[in-house]
Amino acid sequence: MPLHRKKDKFSQLLCDISNNLKEASAFFYDYKIKNGNDLKFFAERVKEHEAKGDSFVHTITRELNHTFITPIEREDIMQLAMMLDDVLDGLEETAARLHMYDITTPTKSMSDFVFLLNQCAIEIDQSIQLLANKKLTEIHEHAVKIKEYESNCDQLLREAVRDLFLTEKDPLKIIQYKEIYELLEEVADHCQAVANTLETVVMKNV
C-alpha cells in the first residue's frame, strides 16, 4: 500500500487555518442563542477561534522568515494566510457586535447570510486541501462556488436593507441590524478575495 505523502509545513499551516475557519463558521451557523448568557458564550467561542487563527498566521510569518524554498511563492502563502484571517476576523467582529447590541434573536436575513458564509467556508477549506495536495486544477470549481455565494450575499444585503426600512419602526434597531448586515456582507467579500487569490495561485503554478 503506498504511503500518503506528508504535507510540507506551509501547506499544513494553511490547512490548519482553513480548518479552524470552517469550524468557527460551523459553530457560528449551528449554535442556537436563547438568551444573553448564550450570546456571551457564543461571542467568546468565536473569539477563541479568531485567536487560534492569529497564532497560525504568526507561525507562518515566522517560518517564512526562516525558509528559503517554499512550495509556492512566499508572497502567495502570506496573502492566503492573511485573507483567510480576514474572513475569521469578520466573523469575530460580527459576533462581538451581536453581543454588544444584545441581539439574541437573529432575523431571517441574518440566518440566510450565515448559511451562505458557512457554505463559503466549506468551499474554502476544500480548496486549501486541494492546494496542499497539489490538485490545483480542481480548485477552480470551488472558487466559482465561493463567488456565487458572495454574489448571493450582495443581493441579500440589498433585499435585507430594503425590508428593514419598510418594516422596522425602531430607529435604533434599523441602525444596528443594518450594521450587522453590512458586516456579514463584508465577510462574503473577504471570501471572494480568497477565491481570487486561489485562482491566481493556480495560474502561476499549473
N, C-alpha and C positions, 0 to 999 in steps of 0.2 A: 504494500500500500504506500503510495507516495506521501511524503511528509508535506504538511502545509507550510508554505513559505512564510517566514516571520516578517511582519511589517517593520519597516525602518522606524526610527524613533519619532520622526516628524509626522509620518502618516498615522502612527499610533496616537500621537498627541492630538492631531486634527480629529481623529475618530473619537477620542475622549471628549473633546469639546462638543462635537456634534451629538454624541450620545447624551451628554449632560443637557444639552439644549432640548433634545427630544423628550427626555424625562421631565424637564421643567415644563415644557409645553403640554405634555400629557397631564401633569398634575394640575396645571392652570385650567385645562379643559374639563377634567374629571371631578375636581374637588367641589363639593356642594357646600355652599355657605348658607347658614341659617341664622346666625347672629353675630354680634360684634366679636365674640371670642373666636369664632370660626374665621372671621375676616382677619383678625390679628395673626392667627396661626398660618393662614394662607399667605399673607404678605411676608411673614418670617421665613417660610419654607422656600418661596420663590427667591428671596434674598440669599438664602443659603446656596441655591443653585447658581446664582449670579456670582457669588464669592468664589465658588468652586471653579466656575468658568474663568474668572480672573486669574486664579492660580495656574491654570493650564496655559493661559496666554503668557504669563510671566515666565513659565518654564520654556515655552517655545522661543521667546525672545532671548533668554539666557543661552539656550542650546544653539541658536543661530549665530550668536556672537562667538561661539567656540567651535563651529563646524565649518569646514571648507567646502566639502562636497555634499550637496543636498539632492533629494530625488527629483524635485522641480525647482525652479528659480526661487531663491530665498525671499525675494520680494513678493512672490505669489503665495508662499507659505504664510508670510506675515500678514498679507492682505486678507487671505481667507480666515486666518485666526481672528483678526480684528473685526471683520464683518460678521462672523458667527457670534462674536462677543456683543456686537451692536444689537443683534436680534434678542439675545438674552437680556441685555441692559434694558431694552424696550419693554420686555415682559415684566421685568422687575419694577421699572418706573410706573407701569400701569397698575401693578398690584399695590404699590405704595400709595398711588393716588386713590385707588378704590378704598383703601384703609383710611386715608386721610379724610375722604369725603363720607365715610361710613356708609358705603353703598353695599348693602347686604343682599339686595335683590337685583340681579342684572337684568337689563332689558333684553328683549329678543334680539335686537341688533347687536348688543354686546356678545351674546351667546353665539350668534352667527359669525361674528368676527373671530372669536376664539376657536371655533370649529375650523375655519379656513386657515388660521395661523397654525393650528396643530397639524393640519394636512401639509402645510409648507415645511414644518419641522421634520415630518416623516420623510418627505422627499429630499430634504437637505441631508439628513443622516444617510439615506440610501446612496446619495451622490458621493458623499465623502468616503463611504465604504468602497464604492466603485473606484474612486481615485486612489485609495490606499492599495487596492488590489490590481491597480493598473489596467482597469477595464474602462478606459477613457471614452471609447465610442458609445458606451451605454449611458453616459451621463446626460446626453442631450435631451432624451425624452423626459427625464426628471426635471431638468431646468425649464423645459416648456411648461410642465405642470405647475411649477412654482410661479411662473409668470402669469399663468391663467388664474391661479388663486389670488395673486396680487391684483389683477385686473378686476376680479370679482369684489375684492375689498374696496377698490376705488368706487365701484358702482354702489356698494353697500353704504359707504360713507355718505354719498350724495343722498341716497334714499333715507338713511337714518337721520341725517340733519334736517332734511325737509319734513319728515314725520315728527321730529322733535318740536319744531317750531309750529307745526299745525296742531299738535295735540297736548303739549305740556303747557300748563298755565303758570307753574312756579318758575320765576326767572332764575333763581339760584340753581335749580335742577337743570335748566337749559344750559347754563354755563358749565356745570360740572359734567353732564352727560356728553356735551359736545366735545369737551376736552378729552374725555376718555375715548370717544370715537376716533378723534384725530390721533391720539397716541397709538391706538390699535392699528390704524391705517399706516402709521409711520413704521410700525414693526413689519408690516407687509412690504413696505418699500425696502427695508433692510434685507428681507428675504429675497427680494428680486435682485438686489445688489450681489448677494451671494451667488445666485444663479448666473448672473452676468460674468462674474469673476471665474466661476467654474468653466463656463464656455470659453473664456479667454485662455484658461489653462489648457483646456483640451486642444484648442487651435495651435498652441505653442508646442505641444508635446506629441501629437499624433503624427 
